[in-house]
Amino acid sequence: MNEVFENNTAVTKLRNFYVKYQKLIIAIFILLAFLITAYIVNLQLEKKNNEQAAEIYNKWIAQEIDTEEGKNASNEFFQELTDSFPSSGYSMIAILNKATLEAKVGNLDNSYEKFNQLKEMSDGFGGNKLFNKIARINLARILYAKEEFDKALGVLDIYTTSTDALIHELIGDILSKQDKKDLAIEQYDLAKQKYSNEASISIVSMKISNLAI
């Protein structure tokens, strides 16, 4: 009898709770259903977008560029990819390739433009940290080459607590050019601590020695 009474009491309490908070419970269930549906739809859209981006990317990399007509077609594929799917990894890889090629042939202004585009595409909450870091490092290198040292440091200012030895070394190079020897040595020391290969450690050690003279 006690068990039956306790069960009835529990059911009554549960029913009373539901009656009291019925509207809130229904609203929560509707919200959860909406969020789950939106998540599934978003996954499907993302999958479809990636497939379309991959198709255009493959056409772009397969396009011959030996003729003027081929170059125009390649540019059209590139533009379609980056305009239609700016947040896609395929777009970011394409822009990275373009920016790197421009830098290799000495077109620093064009390279800067592409790396800056990559930085903006991968910036902010939900952005791609890896591509953003690659873009910022290369932007800083181009600005360093153009002797725009303050701008170069500005591009890297989000990495003040970086664990990346390469960034510390690059900041040290910029500070060295600004004749800020103590600050440069401080960055080189951080880079030296974080590098794991002997060749990089030796290079940074030489830079410290040259500043200490």
Rosetta blueprint (number, residue, H / E / L):
1 M L
2 N H
3 E H
4 V H
5 F H
6 E H
7 N H
8 N H
9 T H
10 A H
11 V H
12 T H
13 K H
14 L H
15 R H
16 N H
17 F H
18 Y H
19 V H
20 K H
21 Y L
22 Q H
23 K H
24 L H
25 I H
26 I H
27 A H
28 I H
29 F H
30 I H
31 L H
32 L H
33 A H
34 F H
35 L H
36 I H
37 T H
38 A H
39 Y H
40 I H
41 V H
42 N H
43 L H
44 Q H
45 L H
46 E H
47 K H
48 K H
49 N H
50 N H
51 E H
52 Q H
53 A H
54 A H
55 E H
56 I H
57 Y H
58 N H
59 K H
60 W H
61 I H
62 A H
63 Q L
64 E L
65 I L
66 D L
67 T L
68 E H
69 E H
70 G H
71 K H
72 N H
73 A H
74 S H
75 N H
76 E H
77 F H
78 F H
79 Q H
80 E H
81 L H
82 T H
83 D H
84 S H
85 F L
86 P L
87 S L
88 S L
89 G H
90 Y H
91 S H
92 M H
93 I H
94 A H
95 I H
96 L H
97 N H
98 K H
99 A H
100 T H
101 L H
102 E H
103 A H
104 K H
105 V L
106 G L
107 N L
108 L H
109 D H
110 N H
111 S H
112 Y H
113 E H
114 K H
115 F H
116 N H
117 Q H
118 L H
119 K H
120 E H
121 M H
122 S H
123 D L
124 G L
125 F L
126 G L
127 G L
128 N L
129 K H
130 L H
131 F H
132 N H
133 K H
134 I H
135 A H
136 R H
137 I H
138 N H
139 L H
140 A H
141 R H
142 I H
143 L H
144 Y H
145 A H
146 K L
147 E L
148 E L
149 F H
150 D H
151 K H
152 A H
153 L H
154 G H
155 V H
156 L L
157 D H
158 I H
159 Y H
160 T L
161 T L
162 S L
163 T L
164 D L
165 A H
166 L H
167 I H
168 H H
169 E H
170 L H
171 I H
172 G H
173 D H
174 I H
175 L H
176 S H
177 K H
178 Q L
179 D L
180 K L
181 K H
182 D H
183 L H
184 A H
185 I H
186 E H
187 Q H
188 Y H
189 D H
190 L H
191 A H
192 K H
193 Q H
194 K H
195 Y L
196 S L
197 N L
198 E H
199 A H
200 S H
201 I H
202 S H
203 I H
204 V H
205 S H
206 M H
207 K H
208 I H
209 S H
210 N H
211 L H
212 A H
213 I L
